[in-house]
């Protein structure tokens, strides 16, 4: 189990900024790191050199056209459902086109935070995310949480609740967050991401309809479950790295949330583990990448795979991606539909991985999984299996 590491043990002499206080907190400073001859050991991953073995071999993931579904075309919908069923049963990855999200809005969202990552490190640190289950804010290489195998990236994240896009003051919640945290200079960025989050919410509910149809439980089973859920949008910035073969932008992992909708720029770097090897997901200007996460794997009773993936970095070019993570409401019980479980045969709950049908995972609430990944475990390719074991031994309870 990859237990969280103490960042205070890191050395500030390796191109990382020390803020000078007694806690000796360490911060990621790309402009300083890129001037160094050797990559600091904190960024070296033991298996990173395998990242280029299949760099030019692509995943044969389906490209799903959603136009027919939106128009009510039964034949086109059936074809889309079949493509999704095959992809999710094999590796949990597919791309969608004609998805209803304006291309101009996507381009604006890709550019709206670029100026933030050009700010001096001290200014970015003023809005860094706090430790705990509050995920919004800036993070540099997760150096505030971990002490080794650091990802070569910076991120800025913000939340969005599906049931209402407005806070108690009557203002758009995302716009208000950007204004209050980043100031007036980024108010327009907040307006862009408000629209982006709203568009992604609608697309995610569409994807849940198709997933429900593909699993034979109907279009409303999952879309209703998530209609009062929420999301985290994460802007990932991967600076160039002279020794890119020694590190990762994001290490191998599966996503704890239910669903991820990703837009990547044209640099490329996303890889998926399928058929016992790492394969690339080619960037497509008009497409959005969809991948199944741990929470939906549980909701499908293990029929659909939570995809293991990673991101490599480029030696010469920066890379930017936008990830929209979809979660159920924190207090909802995550449990596969009875009809889906009954169809697979009887059996008791477990931690997955076994055969024979029945319920494969214990019931849990999204907050339990969030707490596990933020306080007890560093997300990797075995996150959900470890979570199930922790859940059965700890049996956490929460009052909402």
C-alpha positions as CSV (number, residue, x, y, z in Angstrom):
1,X,0.0,0.0,0.0
2,X,1.4,3.4,-1.0
3,X,0.9,5.4,2.2
4,X,1.3,9.1,2.0
5,X,4.8,10.5,2.5
6,X,6.0,13.4,4.5
7,X,7.1,16.3,2.3
8,X,9.1,17.8,5.2
9,X,11.8,15.2,4.5
10,X,12.6,16.7,1.1
11,X,15.7,18.9,0.5
12,X,15.2,22.4,-0.8
13,X,18.7,22.3,-2.3
14,X,17.5,20.4,-5.4
15,X,15.8,23.2,-7.3
16,X,12.7,23.3,-5.1
17,X,11.7,26.4,-3.2
18,X,11.8,26.4,0.6
19,X,9.4,29.0,2.0
20,X,11.7,29.6,5.0
21,X,9.3,28.8,7.8
22,X,9.8,26.2,10.5
23,X,7.7,23.6,8.7
24,X,10.3,23.5,5.8
25,X,7.5,23.1,3.2
26,X,8.9,22.5,-0.3
27,X,7.4,23.9,-3.5
28,X,7.7,23.1,-7.1
29,X,9.4,25.8,-9.2
30,X,9.7,24.7,-12.9
31,X,11.7,27.7,-14.0
32,X,14.4,26.9,-11.5
33,X,14.3,23.1,-12.0
34,X,14.7,23.5,-15.8
35,X,18.1,25.2,-15.3
36,X,19.6,22.2,-13.4
37,X,21.7,19.6,-15.2
38,X,20.3,16.6,-13.3
39,X,16.7,15.9,-12.4
40,X,16.2,16.0,-8.6
41,X,15.7,12.5,-7.2
42,X,12.2,13.4,-5.9
43,X,11.0,13.4,-9.6
44,X,12.6,10.2,-10.7
45,X,10.2,7.2,-11.1
46,X,11.7,3.7,-11.1
47,X,9.6,2.6,-14.1
48,X,9.5,5.8,-16.0
49,X,11.9,4.6,-18.8
50,X,9.2,2.1,-19.9
51,X,7.0,5.1,-20.9
52,X,8.6,5.3,-24.4
53,X,8.4,1.6,-25.2
54,X,5.1,1.9,-27.0
55,X,5.1,5.7,-27.5
56,X,4.0,5.4,-31.1
57,X,1.5,2.5,-30.7
58,X,-2.0,3.8,-30.2
59,X,-4.9,2.4,-28.3
60,X,-7.6,1.3,-30.7
61,X,-10.3,3.0,-28.7
62,X,-13.6,3.7,-30.4
63,X,-14.6,7.2,-31.5
64,X,-18.2,7.5,-30.5
65,X,-20.4,9.9,-32.5
66,X,-23.2,11.3,-30.2
67,X,-25.1,13.1,-32.9
68,X,-27.5,10.3,-33.5
69,X,-28.3,9.9,-29.8
70,X,-29.1,13.6,-29.5
71,X,-31.4,13.4,-32.6
72,X,-33.2,10.3,-31.3
73,X,-31.9,8.0,-34.1
74,X,-32.3,4.5,-32.7
75,X,-29.9,2.8,-35.1
76,X,-27.1,5.4,-34.4
77,X,-27.8,5.1,-30.7
78,X,-27.5,1.4,-30.8
79,X,-24.2,1.6,-32.6
80,X,-22.8,4.2,-30.0
81,X,-24.0,2.0,-27.1
82,X,-22.2,-1.1,-28.6
83,X,-19.0,0.8,-29.0
84,X,-19.2,2.1,-25.4
85,X,-20.0,-1.4,-24.1
86,X,-17.0,-2.9,-25.8
87,X,-14.6,-0.2,-24.7
88,X,-15.7,-0.1,-21.1
89,X,-15.6,-3.9,-20.8
90,X,-12.0,-4.0,-22.1
91,X,-10.2,-0.9,-20.7
92,X,-12.7,1.8,-19.8
93,X,-11.6,4.4,-22.4
94,X,-13.3,6.0,-25.4
95,X,-13.6,9.3,-27.2
96,X,-16.7,11.2,-28.2
97,X,-17.4,13.6,-31.1
98,X,-20.5,15.7,-31.9
99,X,-20.8,15.9,-28.1
100,X,-22.6,19.2,-28.0
101,X,-19.9,21.2,-26.3
102,X,-19.0,24.3,-28.3
103,X,-15.5,24.0,-29.7
104,X,-14.8,27.7,-29.1
105,X,-15.6,27.3,-25.4
106,X,-13.2,24.4,-25.2
107,X,-10.4,26.5,-26.8
108,X,-11.2,29.4,-24.4
109,X,-11.0,27.0,-21.5
110,X,-7.7,25.6,-22.6
111,X,-6.2,29.1,-22.7
112,X,-8.0,31.0,-19.9
113,X,-5.6,29.9,-17.1
114,X,-2.4,29.9,-19.1
115,X,-1.4,33.3,-17.6
116,X,-1.8,32.0,-14.1
117,X,1.0,29.4,-14.5
118,X,3.3,32.2,-15.8
119,X,2.9,34.0,-12.4
120,X,5.8,34.1,-9.9
121,X,5.8,31.1,-7.6
122,X,5.0,33.2,-4.6
123,X,1.8,34.5,-6.2
124,X,0.7,30.9,-7.1
125,X,1.4,29.7,-3.6
126,X,-1.0,32.3,-2.2
127,X,-3.9,30.2,-3.7
128,X,-2.5,26.7,-3.0
129,X,-5.0,24.1,-2.0
130,X,-5.4,23.3,1.6
131,X,-4.6,19.8,2.9
132,X,-7.7,17.6,3.4
133,X,-10.8,17.0,1.4
134,X,-11.0,20.5,0.0
135,X,-9.5,20.0,-3.5
136,X,-9.8,23.5,-5.0
137,X,-6.7,25.7,-5.5
138,X,-3.2,25.4,-6.8
139,X,-0.8,22.5,-6.4
140,X,2.8,22.2,-7.6
141,X,3.8,18.6,-8.2
142,X,1.9,17.6,-5.1
143,X,5.1,18.4,-3.2
144,X,3.0,19.5,-0.2
145,X,1.7,15.9,0.2
146,X,4.4,13.6,-1.1
147,X,8.2,13.2,-0.8
148,X,9.1,11.0,-3.7
149,X,8.0,10.1,-7.2
150,X,6.6,13.6,-7.7
151,X,4.6,14.3,-10.8
152,X,6.2,16.9,-13.2
153,X,3.2,19.2,-13.3
154,X,1.3,22.1,-11.8
155,X,-2.5,22.1,-11.4
156,X,-5.3,24.5,-10.5
157,X,-8.6,22.9,-9.5
158,X,-12.1,24.2,-8.7
159,X,-15.4,22.5,-7.7
160,X,-18.9,22.7,-9.1
161,X,-22.2,21.3,-7.7
162,X,-24.7,20.0,-10.2
163,X,-27.9,20.8,-8.4
164,X,-27.2,24.5,-8.4
165,X,-24.7,26.7,-10.2
166,X,-25.3,29.6,-7.8
167,X,-24.2,30.3,-4.3
168,X,-26.3,31.9,-1.5
169,X,-25.4,35.4,-2.8
170,X,-27.0,34.7,-6.2
171,X,-23.8,34.9,-8.1
172,X,-22.4,32.1,-10.4
173,X,-20.4,29.9,-8.1
174,X,-17.4,29.4,-10.3
175,X,-17.1,33.0,-11.3
176,X,-17.4,34.0,-7.7
177,X,-14.6,31.6,-6.7
178,X,-12.3,32.9,-9.3
179,X,-13.0,36.5,-8.4
180,X,-12.5,35.9,-4.7
181,X,-9.4,33.7,-5.0
182,X,-7.6,35.0,-8.1
183,X,-8.9,38.5,-8.3
184,X,-10.4,40.7,-11.0
185,X,-7.7,39.8,-13.5
186,X,-9.1,36.3,-13.7
187,X,-12.8,37.1,-13.6
188,X,-13.2,36.5,-17.3
189,X,-11.5,33.1,-16.7
190,X,-14.2,32.4,-14.1
191,X,-16.9,33.2,-16.6
192,X,-15.4,30.8,-19.1
193,X,-15.1,28.0,-16.6
194,X,-18.6,28.6,-15.3
195,X,-19.9,27.9,-18.9
196,X,-17.5,25.0,-19.3
197,X,-18.6,23.3,-16.1
198,X,-22.3,23.7,-17.0
199,X,-21.6,22.2,-20.5
200,X,-19.6,19.3,-19.0
201,X,-22.3,18.6,-16.5
202,X,-24.9,18.2,-19.3
203,X,-22.5,16.0,-21.3
204,X,-21.7,13.8,-18.3
205,X,-25.4,13.2,-17.7
206,X,-25.7,12.2,-21.4
207,X,-22.8,9.8,-21.0
208,X,-24.5,8.3,-17.9
209,X,-27.6,7.7,-19.9
210,X,-25.6,5.8,-22.5
211,X,-23.8,3.8,-19.9
212,X,-27.1,2.8,-18.3
213,X,-28.5,1.7,-21.7
214,X,-25.3,-0.2,-22.4
215,X,-25.6,-2.1,-19.1
216,X,-29.3,-2.8,-19.6
217,X,-30.5,-0.9,-16.6
218,X,-32.1,2.0,-18.6
219,X,-31.1,5.5,-19.4
220,X,-32.2,7.1,-16.1
221,X,-30.6,4.7,-13.6
222,X,-27.3,6.5,-13.5
223,X,-28.2,9.9,-14.8
224,X,-30.7,10.4,-11.9
225,X,-28.1,9.1,-9.4
226,X,-25.7,11.9,-10.5
227,X,-28.1,14.7,-11.2
228,X,-27.4,16.2,-7.7
229,X,-23.7,15.3,-7.7
230,X,-20.7,17.5,-8.3
231,X,-17.4,17.8,-10.1
232,X,-13.9,18.9,-9.9
233,X,-12.3,20.6,-12.9
234,X,-8.6,20.4,-12.9
235,X,-6.3,22.4,-15.3
236,X,-3.1,20.4,-15.7
237,X,0.1,22.2,-16.8
238,X,3.1,20.0,-17.7
239,X,6.3,22.1,-18.2
240,X,9.0,20.8,-20.6
241,X,11.5,18.5,-18.9
242,X,15.0,17.9,-20.2
243,X,15.1,14.4,-18.7
244,X,11.5,13.5,-19.6
245,X,12.3,9.7,-19.7
246,X,13.0,9.7,-16.0
247,X,9.7,11.1,-14.7
248,X,6.0,11.2,-15.3
249,X,3.5,14.1,-15.6
250,X,1.1,11.8,-13.8
251,X,2.1,8.3,-12.6
252,X,0.1,5.1,-13.3
253,X,-3.3,5.3,-11.6
254,X,-7.0,4.9,-11.9
255,X,-9.4,7.8,-11.2
256,X,-11.3,7.5,-7.9
257,X,-14.3,9.5,-9.2
258,X,-17.1,7.9,-11.4
259,X,-16.2,9.5,-14.7
260,X,-13.5,11.7,-16.2
261,X,-14.0,13.9,-19.3
262,X,-10.7,15.1,-20.6
263,X,-9.6,17.5,-23.3
264,X,-6.0,17.4,-24.2
265,X,-4.0,19.8,-26.4
266,X,-2.2,18.6,-29.5
267,X,1.1,17.8,-27.8
268,X,0.0,14.4,-26.6
269,X,1.2,12.3,-23.6
270,X,-1.8,10.4,-22.4
271,X,-1.2,6.6,-22.2
272,X,-3.5,3.7,-21.2
273,X,-2.6,0.3,-20.0
274,X,-4.4,-2.3,-22.1
275,X,-3.4,-5.8,-23.4
276,X,-0.4,-5.8,-21.0
277,X,1.2,-2.7,-22.5
278,X,1.1,1.0,-22.5
279,X,-0.7,2.6,-25.5
280,X,-1.2,6.3,-26.4
281,X,-4.4,8.1,-26.7
282,X,-4.0,10.4,-29.8
283,X,-5.2,14.0,-29.3
284,X,-8.2,14.9,-31.5
285,X,-9.2,18.5,-31.8
286,X,-13.0,17.8,-32.0
287,X,-13.1,15.0,-29.5
288,X,-13.3,14.6,-25.7
289,X,-11.7,11.6,-23.9
290,X,-14.0,9.7,-21.6
291,X,-12.7,7.2,-19.0
292,X,-14.4,5.1,-16.4
293,X,-13.3,5.7,-12.8
294,X,-13.4,3.5,-9.6
295,X,-16.8,4.8,-8.4
296,X,-18.5,3.8,-11.6
297,X,-16.7,0.5,-11.7
298,X,-18.4,-0.2,-8.4
299,X,-21.8,1.1,-9.8
300,X,-21.4,-1.4,-12.7
301,X,-20.5,-4.2,-10.3
302,X,-17.2,-4.6,-12.0
303,X,-18.5,-5.1,-15.5
304,X,-16.9,-1.9,-16.6
305,X,-13.2,-1.3,-16.0
306,X,-11.7,1.6,-14.1
307,X,-9.0,2.5,-16.6
308,X,-5.3,2.6,-15.6
309,X,-3.5,5.5,-17.2
310,X,-0.6,7.9,-16.9
311,X,0.8,11.0,-18.6
312,X,4.3,11.4,-19.9
313,X,6.0,14.8,-20.4
314,X,7.7,16.3,-23.4
315,X,11.4,17.4,-23.5
316,X,10.7,20.6,-25.4
317,X,7.1,21.5,-25.3
318,X,4.6,22.3,-22.6
319,X,1.4,20.4,-22.4
320,X,-2.0,21.4,-21.1
321,X,-5.1,19.3,-20.3
322,X,-8.5,20.0,-18.8
323,X,-10.0,17.1,-16.7
324,X,-13.6,17.2,-15.5
325,X,-14.1,14.6,-12.7
326,X,-17.7,13.6,-11.9
327,X,-18.7,12.5,-8.4
328,X,-22.0,11.6,-6.7
329,X,-23.2,13.6,-3.8
330,X,-21.0,12.9,-0.8
331,X,-23.7,11.2,1.3
332,X,-25.1,8.9,-1.4
333,X,-24.5,5.2,-1.1
334,X,-22.6,3.8,-4.0
335,X,-24.2,0.5,-4.8
336,X,-24.7,-1.4,-8.1
337,X,-28.4,-1.6,-9.1
338,X,-30.1,-4.7,-7.9
339,X,-31.2,-5.8,-11.4
340,X,-27.6,-5.7,-12.5
341,X,-26.4,-7.8,-9.6
342,X,-29.3,-10.2,-9.8
343,X,-28.5,-10.8,-13.5
344,X,-25.0,-12.0,-12.5
345,X,-26.2,-14.5,-9.9
346,X,-26.2,-14.6,-6.1
347,X,-23.4,-13.9,-3.7
348,X,-22.2,-11.6,-1.0
349,X,-20.2,-8.4,-1.1
350,X,-16.5,-8.4,-1.4
351,X,-13.5,-6.4,-2.7
352,X,-13.8,-7.3,-6.3
353,X,-11.5,-9.4,-8.4
354,X,-13.4,-12.7,-7.8
355,X,-15.6,-14.6,-10.2
356,X,-19.0,-16.2,-9.7
357,X,-21.2,-13.1,-10.0
358,X,-23.0,-11.5,-7.0
359,X,-22.2,-8.1,-5.5
360,X,-18.5,-7.6,-6.0
361,X,-17.9,-4.5,-3.8
362,X,-19.0,-3.2,-0.4
363,X,-21.4,-0.2,-0.2
364,X,-19.7,3.1,0.4
365,X,-20.2,6.8,0.3
366,X,-18.2,9.1,-2.0
367,X,-16.8,11.0,1.0
368,X,-15.3,7.7,2.3
369,X,-13.3,7.2,-0.9
370,X,-12.3,10.9,-1.0
371,X,-11.1,10.7,2.6
372,X,-9.1,7.5,1.8
373,X,-7.3,9.0,-1.1
374,X,-6.5,12.3,0.7
375,X,-5.5,11.0,4.1
376,X,-4.5,7.3,3.9
377,X,-3.4,6.3,0.4
378,X,-1.7,7.8,-2.7
379,X,-3.8,7.0,-5.7
380,X,-2.3,4.3,-8.0
381,X,-3.4,1.3,-10.0
382,X,-4.6,-0.5,-6.9
383,X,-6.5,2.3,-5.2
384,X,-9.9,0.8,-5.2
385,X,-8.9,-2.7,-4.1
386,X,-7.0,-1.1,-1.2
387,X,-10.0,1.1,-0.4
388,X,-12.3,-1.9,-0.1
389,X,-9.9,-3.6,2.3
390,X,-9.6,-0.4,4.4
391,X,-13.4,0.1,4.3
392,X,-14.1,-3.4,5.6
393,X,-11.6,-3.0,8.5
394,X,-12.2,0.6,9.4
395,X,-16.0,0.9,8.7
396,X,-15.9,4.8,8.8
397,X,-19.2,6.6,9.6
398,X,-20.1,10.2,8.8
399,X,-22.9,12.5,9.7
400,X,-24.0,14.8,6.9
